[in-house]
Amino acid sequence: MVRVRLLACASAFALFAGGAVFACGDRTGLLAPQNESQGSSTGGLTDAGVDVALAFDAGTESALPPIEVTHAPDAASNANSCPDAAATLVYVITEQSDLMSFYPPTGTFTRIGHLQCPASRIPDANGTKPATPFSMAVDRRGIAYVVYNSGELFRVSTATAACRPTGFVAGQQGFTNGFGMGYSQDPQGSGETLYVASDGLDDPAAGAPRLGTIDTQSFRLQVLGPFGSALYGAELTGTGAGDLFAFYTPAPDGGSISAMAIGQVDKTTRQLARNSDLPGIDRGCGWAFAFWGGDFYTFTAPGDCGGPPPGTVVNRFSPQDGLTVRVAQISEEIVGAGVSTCAPQQ
């Protein structure tokens, strides 16, 4: 999400050919992680120093118990549904439309490409301006879905950044054009569902933030109902064990820039089952997050939203000990993050 808030495969990935999905290595579009001794290929974009800077306790002020991750066999054990699970990375999109992968163990980013999605223009004080990415989710085949602040939803290859429009119609069920997104494993079978969270910060008239789903075959948005708690500006991430988490602020007007938390959402009742506050996390002008290897990675852009791009700070929150540690920072403003439900769970 972005606020002022106007907010390694050997073969190429052909996302669309004859209506079918193809992937590098004849498997999925999920890229292989870098060797941990390998540097980032972002041309000096990163300033990653793993386990540096701040470290503080979290979750001590919440009335709910702190979040915990369901322990289940890694999705990698299911060779049919997750053939490339061991090679799953976190993917991020910037407001500048650059698609990158992020490898959590080393805190390094790798550029994949620049999105050339045919997004429309949106009104601004000087007439119109190009729409920009707002949020992102990634399915287990390595296909990313990127929503722009115009409400348009695009299908993107995580191997090549190739982009095409979808049949999604903006404004369905009264959802705001910008919404958080994340996949979570279904309770039965090997399927997964794309969950979306209405924003609630830009348009108070839209009512309380709501949870919904998008069918990526019909591109129909189904509203499940309002959240049971105040989850404003929520970004979503899920796991291969079926958990769903929200990175949000509890204040309808955005409130304090450091009033951020991670909530564990019951997908049936939409209630918060558990919650961990994140004191010291400045959400700033843009924010995103993802689950990987038992921990949560938050991407936030603290600073002056009216000036040059503030850059992004990456923090790792561990639900096991409640500690948050800064692990990286880059000069671009990350507004969306996505990770497959095939990602390592612990």
C-alpha positions, 0 to 999 in steps of 0.5 A: 500500500502507498500513502500520501497516500494517493496513495534464477531460472534458465529459461524465460517464463511465458505467462500467457501462451494459448491460454495456458500458463508455462513456467521456467523449468516446465514447473512454476514461475517461482524463482530460485533463491540466491546462494547466501554468499551471493550479493544482491543484483540490484546494483547497490540498491540494498543496504542490507545488514542482517539482524542490525539496528533496532530490536524491541519487545512486541505484543505486550500491550494487546488485549488478545494473546500474541499471534502464533503460526500453525505448525504443519509440514512444509508445503514442500512435502506436497510435490504435486501442489508445490513442486518448487516450494523450496525455491520460493521467495518473497516478491515486492512491487514498488510505487515506481513499478519495479518488481523485485524478489527478496530473499529473507535469509540474507536480506537481499533484493534482486531486480526482475523487471519494470512493469509495463501494465496498461493502467489508466490515469487517475485524477489529481490536483493538476488534472490526471496522473498515471495510476501506480501499484497499490498492493500485490499477492502471489499464487503457488504457480508464481503468478502475481496479481497487482492492484493499482490505485485506479482499482485495475487488477493485473496478472504479472509473471514473477519471472519476467515481470510480463503483465496483462490486464484481467477481467476484474471490475473495480469497485465491486461490492463497494470495495475501494480501489485500493485493497490489501491482498494475500493468499491463504491455503484452503482448509480442505484439499490443496487449493488456495484462496486470494483474500482481500481487505478493503482499505477504510482509510481513504474513504470513510463513507465506504464503512468499516473495513471488510474481508473478501475474496477474489476468484481469479477465474471469473474475477468476481469479488465476494464480500465475506463481511466486516472485520470483527475489529478495527483493521484499517489499511490492512495488508494480508499474508497467509500460509500453507497451513491455512493461517491468514494475517493482517498488517494494519493500523487500528485508527480510522484516520491513520492515527499514530504513524507507529500504531501498527500491529499484526493480527491473526484473522479467523477466515470464517468469523473475520474476528481477530484471534490473536494480535501482536503490536509493533511499537517502533514500526513507522508505516509512513507513506507505504507498507506491505508485509509477507510471511516466510520461514516462520517469521513476518517481514514488514516493508515500510516507508517512513519519512516525509510523504510529500518529498522525494521517495522515502525508501523502504525499511525492512523489519523481521518480526518473530512470533516465537520471541516477540522481537522485531529486528531491522534487516534491510533497507532500499531506496525505492518505496515498496507498496506491495509484497507477495509470497506463495503459500508454498513458502517455507513455514518454519 
